[in-house]
Amino acid sequence: GSRIAGIPGAIIATVGCVLPSCVIVSLLAWVYFKYKELTVIQGILTGLRPAIVGLIASAGLSILILAVWGEDGFSLSIQIDNMVSVFLFTAAVFILRKWKPNPIFVMLGSGIIGGAIYLIM
């Protein structure tokens, strides 16, 4: 949008991409809150729960493989800079589970520490 029409085109393109999703989610939320007591809706949500967990796990595994082994995919050679990322992730999860701080501060701290380590390496 910005290449063709500048700032107004970028705004219209953004609204065109975001608005349909917002409308669909709003309609689904309205339907859910109106009919959440029905056993059919409860059955649908119960059936969808394992599929959603599987999709989230698949996405997480894909990101983990990409972060640790790069674009080549799974191999037995692990680069040291990828191990820094894995260590920072593990430390962040441990800190979040143990002391339950604000996640934004943990992300900022991880970013600062990771940036400093990558500058040194």
C-alpha positions, 0 to 999 in steps of 0.5 A: 500500500505504501509503495502505490499510494504512500501513507494513505495507502499504507493505512488502507492496506493495514485496515484491510488486513486487520479489519476482517480478522477483528470482525470475525473474532468479534462475531465469534466472541458474540456467538460464544457469549450468547450461546456458551451454555449450550451443550453443542458449543461445549462439545465443539470447544472440547473437541477443538482443545486437543487440536489447538494444543497440537497446533501450538506445540507444532509451531513451538517446535518449528520455532525451536528447530529454526532457532537452534539448528537454523534454516538447514533443519535438524542436524547433530551439529549445534552452533554456539550462538544458537546455544546462547539463545536456548540458554536465554530461553531456558533461563527466562522460562525458569525465572517466569515460573519460579518468581513470576515477574512481569514478562515484559521485563523478562523479555527486555532483560533477555534481549539486552543480555542476548544483544550484549553476548552477540556483540561480544561474540 
